[in-house]
């Protein structure tokens, strides 16, 4: 007999838990009908800035648009090089190309999967020596919920006089050196995509900064380059505003968010306890607490991975591969990459796969997943 399904993300069960709070917030928006940049957007911005300890938060239409606005504000464009990890989601790499810049792919640390500072320095020096591109920006990605090596990245960015951006889409709610992520770089971006730790019910994102002038520039760029009035156009911008309905949903969820992060940590610890002797479990970044957007384990090779995934599937247990192909090997980016091998990213992509981790999972379901892997 087929076992009851376990879900990789269970938004229906989440709505059963949070539905009344969400409905109350949404109904209020429906009553005032300010669907674009309504009062809930400002309230969310203020609360999220306070949550991460940043002076300013600017709500935008997606995490990808957040990256684009942040880079537009730095005039990133043709002839510029933007350095980023090869092992991450495509959004981080596509924005530089959209702006006419060139993404430069950097290999990752084999233990934490975060961008490798040593290889980053080599990549920057190589670009400078070639003289074809100007090193302009570094994007650090807090992959799977854990922080990138921000102390080192800040030093590199300062020495090289480059803009430093934190892609915090998978790690919002995480902690680094005793404080919430959101202040490690010149600017921080996040995503409210439904699968993220702090996800809405649609697209959305935000930019965090401590620079008042940049905050005003981000607000202008998200609204077609507006000035003090709607029909005063100061610069080329975009339509990148956060919907009021999404802000309302996120406000309802924010009241429960810390409890959800704590539950993700409990599940991760349960996996660690029972699986550490069987597979390569995630290595914790020192002085940090992960937001556990993704719990990924490593197996020896693709064949062993496929065998275990099929075994889980037979018991109605989902899994996922983040990421099956590093960005520098993707067809869309092959013309941007110099052809060099990035051995760690390429190896990890053949070994890694993710187990379910979300606040709606019960201990019984987690133990069932563990038992299948043990068996």
C-alpha positions in Angstrom: 0.0 0.0 0.0 1.3 3.4 -1.0 2.2 5.6 2.0 0.6 9.0 2.5 2.5 11.7 0.5 5.0 14.0 2.2 5.2 17.4 0.6 8.4 19.3 -0.3 6.4 22.5 0.5 3.0 22.4 2.1 1.3 25.8 1.5 -2.2 24.3 2.0 -1.3 23.2 5.6 0.4 26.5 6.1 -2.8 28.3 5.2 -4.7 26.2 7.6 -2.4 27.4 10.4 -2.2 31.1 9.3 -5.4 31.5 7.3 -7.3 33.7 9.7 -4.5 36.1 10.1 -3.8 36.3 6.4 -7.5 36.7 5.5 -7.9 39.6 8.0 -5.0 41.4 6.4 -6.1 40.7 2.8 -9.7 41.8 3.6 -8.4 45.1 4.9 -6.6 45.8 1.6 -9.8 44.8 -0.3 -11.7 47.4 1.8 -9.3 50.3 1.1 -8.4 49.3 -2.5 -4.9 50.8 -2.5 -3.4 47.9 -4.4 -0.2 49.6 -5.5 2.2 50.9 -2.8 -0.7 50.9 -0.2 -0.1 51.5 3.5 0.7 47.8 4.1 3.8 48.2 1.9 5.2 51.0 4.1 4.3 49.1 7.2 6.1 46.0 6.0 9.2 48.0 5.0 9.4 49.5 8.4 9.0 46.2 10.2 11.4 44.3 8.0 14.1 47.1 8.4 13.7 46.8 12.2 13.8 43.0 12.0 17.2 42.9 10.2 18.6 46.1 11.8 18.9 48.1 8.6 17.9 51.8 8.3 15.8 51.3 5.2 13.8 48.6 3.4 12.4 49.1 -0.1 9.7 46.5 -1.2 9.9 45.5 -4.8 8.2 43.1 -7.2 10.7 40.1 -6.9 14.1 39.1 -5.7 15.4 39.3 -9.3 14.1 42.8 -9.6 15.7 43.7 -6.3 19.1 42.6 -7.8 18.5 44.6 -10.9 17.5 47.8 -9.1 20.6 47.5 -6.8 22.9 47.1 -9.8 21.2 49.8 -11.8 21.8 52.2 -8.9 25.5 51.5 -9.3 25.4 52.1 -13.1 26.4 48.6 -13.8 26.4 48.0 -17.6 28.5 47.4 -20.7 32.1 46.7 -20.0 31.6 45.9 -16.4 32.3 42.5 -14.7 30.1 41.2 -11.9 31.5 38.4 -9.9 29.2 35.7 -8.4 29.2 32.1 -7.4 28.7 29.5 -10.2 26.6 27.3 -7.9 23.4 29.2 -7.3 20.1 30.0 -9.0 20.1 31.7 -12.4 18.5 35.0 -11.2 21.8 36.1 -9.7 23.6 35.7 -13.1 20.9 36.8 -15.5 20.6 40.4 -14.2 24.2 41.5 -15.1 23.5 40.2 -18.7 20.2 42.1 -18.8 22.1 45.2 -17.9 24.8 44.6 -20.5 27.4 43.6 -18.0 29.4 40.3 -17.9 28.9 37.7 -15.1 32.2 36.2 -13.9 31.6 32.8 -12.3 33.5 31.9 -9.2 33.9 28.5 -7.7 32.6 27.5 -4.2 33.9 26.2 -0.9 33.5 22.4 -0.9 32.2 22.3 2.6 29.8 25.2 2.9 29.0 25.7 -0.8 29.5 29.4 -0.4 31.6 31.5 -2.8 35.3 30.8 -2.4 37.2 34.0 -1.5 40.5 32.7 -2.7 39.1 31.9 -6.2 37.3 35.2 -6.2 40.6 37.1 -5.8 42.1 35.1 -8.6 39.2 35.8 -10.9 39.3 39.6 -10.1 43.0 39.7 -10.8 42.6 37.7 -14.1 40.0 40.2 -15.3 42.2 43.1 -14.4 45.2 41.6 -16.2 43.2 41.0 -19.3 42.0 44.6 -19.4 38.8 44.0 -21.3 36.3 44.4 -18.4 36.1 46.7 -15.4 35.6 44.8 -12.1 32.5 46.6 -10.8 30.5 44.4 -8.3 30.6 41.2 -6.2 27.4 39.3 -5.4 27.7 37.0 -2.4 24.8 34.5 -2.1 23.8 33.2 1.3 23.2 29.7 -0.2 20.6 27.3 1.2 20.1 29.6 4.3 23.7 30.0 5.5 25.8 33.1 5.3 28.6 33.7 2.7 32.0 34.6 4.2 31.2 38.3 4.6 34.2 39.4 6.6 36.5 38.3 3.8 34.2 39.5 1.0 34.0 43.0 2.6 37.8 43.2 2.7 38.1 42.2 -0.9 35.4 44.6 -2.1 37.1 47.5 -0.2 40.5 46.7 -1.5 39.2 46.4 -5.1 36.9 49.4 -4.8 33.9 47.3 -5.8 30.2 47.3 -4.9 29.2 44.4 -2.7 25.7 42.9 -2.8 24.2 40.3 -0.5 21.7 38.0 -2.2 19.9 36.9 0.9 16.9 35.3 -0.9 17.5 31.8 0.7 18.7 33.1 4.1 16.3 35.8 5.3 15.9 35.1 9.0 19.3 33.6 9.4 21.9 34.9 11.9 25.5 35.8 11.4 27.9 36.6 14.3 24.9 37.3 16.6 22.7 39.4 14.3 20.2 38.9 11.6 21.5 38.8 8.0 20.8 42.0 6.1 23.7 44.3 6.9 26.7 42.5 5.7 27.2 44.3 2.3 26.6 47.7 0.7 23.1 46.5 0.0 21.1 43.3 0.7 18.4 41.8 -1.5 15.8 39.2 -0.6 13.0 37.3 -2.3 9.4 36.6 -1.1 8.9 33.7 -3.6 6.6 31.2 -1.9 9.3 28.6 -1.4 11.6 30.9 0.5 11.8 30.9 4.3 9.8 34.1 4.4 7.6 33.6 1.3 4.4 35.3 0.2 1.7 33.9 -2.1 3.2 35.2 -5.3 6.3 37.2 -6.3 7.9 39.9 -4.2 11.2 41.0 -2.8 13.0 43.8 -0.9 16.3 45.8 -0.8 17.9 46.7 2.5 20.4 49.6 2.9 21.7 52.0 5.5 22.3 54.7 2.9 19.5 57.2 2.7 20.4 58.5 -0.7 20.5 55.0 -2.1 17.2 54.2 -0.5 15.6 57.1 -2.3 17.3 56.0 -5.6 15.9 52.5 -5.2 12.4 53.8 -4.6 12.7 55.9 -7.8 14.0 53.1 -9.9 11.2 50.7 -8.8 8.7 53.2 -10.0 9.8 54.1 -13.5 12.5 56.5 -12.3 10.0 58.9 -10.7 11.0 62.0 -8.9 9.0 63.9 -6.3 5.8 63.4 -8.3 4.5 60.6 -10.4 5.0 62.5 -13.7 8.4 63.8 -12.9 10.8 61.3 -14.6 14.3 61.7 -13.3 16.0 58.6 -14.8 15.3 55.4 -16.6 13.7 53.0 -14.1 11.4 50.0 -14.2 8.0 48.8 -12.9 9.3 47.0 -9.8 6.8 47.7 -7.1 5.6 45.3 -4.4 1.9 44.7 -4.5 -0.1 45.7 -1.5 -1.8 42.3 -1.3 1.6 40.6 -1.0 2.7 43.0 1.6 -0.4 42.3 3.6 0.2 38.5 3.4 3.8 39.0 4.5 2.7 41.1 7.4 0.4 38.3 8.6 3.2 35.8 8.3 5.9 37.9 9.9 4.2 37.5 13.3 4.9 33.7 13.1 8.2 33.8 11.3 10.7 33.3 14.1 8.8 30.3 15.2 9.0 28.9 11.7 12.8 29.4 11.6 13.0 27.6 14.9 11.1 24.7 13.6 13.3 24.5 10.5 16.3 24.3 12.9 14.7 21.5 14.8 14.1 19.5 11.6 17.7 20.1 10.5 19.0 18.9 13.8 16.9 15.8 13.6 18.3 15.0 10.1 21.8 15.7 11.4 21.5 13.4 14.3 20.2 10.4 12.3 22.0 10.8 8.9 25.5 12.1 9.8 26.9 8.5 9.8 25.2 7.7 6.4 25.6 10.7 4.2 27.5 14.0 4.0 25.1 16.3 6.0 25.4 20.2 5.7 28.5 21.7 7.4 27.4 24.6 9.6 29.0 28.0 8.9 30.7 29.0 12.2 29.1 31.8 14.3 25.8 31.5 12.4 22.3 30.1 12.4 20.9 28.9 9.1 17.4 29.9 7.9 17.3 26.3 6.3 15.7 27.2 3.1 17.1 24.0 1.8 18.6 21.0 3.5 21.0 19.3 1.1 23.0 16.2 1.5 25.8 14.8 -0.6 26.2 11.2 -1.9 29.2 9.7 -3.7 28.0 10.0 -7.2 25.0 10.5 -9.6 24.1 6.8 -9.6 23.8 6.6 -5.8 21.8 9.8 -5.8 19.4 8.6 -8.4 19.0 5.3 -6.5 18.1 7.0 -3.2 15.8 9.5 -4.9 13.9 6.6 -6.5 13.7 4.9 -3.2 12.2 7.9 -1.5 9.8 8.4 -4.4 8.5 4.9 -4.0 7.5 5.9 -0.5 5.8 9.1 -1.7 8.7 11.3 -0.4 9.8 14.1 -2.7 13.4 15.4 -3.1 15.0 18.0 -5.3 18.4 18.8 -6.8 19.8 22.3 -6.1 21.5 22.6 -8.6 21.9 19.9 -11.3 24.1 22.1 -13.5 26.4 25.0 -12.4 25.7 28.3 -14.0 28.9 28.4 -16.0 27.8 25.3 -17.9 24.3 26.5 -18.6 23.6 27.3 -22.4 22.5 30.8 -21.6 25.9 31.7 -20.0 28.4 29.8 -22.1 29.3 32.8 -24.2 30.0 34.8 -21.0 32.3 32.2 -19.4 36.0 31.9 -20.3 35.8 28.1 -20.5 37.8 27.4 -17.3 36.8 24.4 -15.2 35.2 25.1 -11.8 35.9 21.7 -10.2 34.1 22.1 -6.9 30.8 23.4 -8.4 30.9 20.7 -11.1 31.5 17.9 -8.6 28.9 19.1 -6.1 26.2 19.3 -8.8 26.6 15.6 -9.3 26.3 14.6 -5.7 23.9 17.0 -4.0 20.2 16.6 -3.4 17.7 18.2 -1.0 15.3 16.7 1.5 12.0 18.3 2.6 12.4 20.9 5.3 9.5 23.3 6.1 7.6 24.2 9.3 4.6 22.0 8.5 6.6 18.8 8.7 5.9 16.7 11.7 8.6 14.7 13.6 6.9 11.5 12.5 7.2 12.6 8.8 10.9 13.5 9.3 11.6 10.2 11.0 9.8 8.4 8.1 12.2 10.1 5.6 15.1 9.1 7.8 14.0 5.5 8.0 13.7 5.2 4.2 17.3 6.6 3.8 18.6 4.2 6.5 16.8 1.3 5.0 
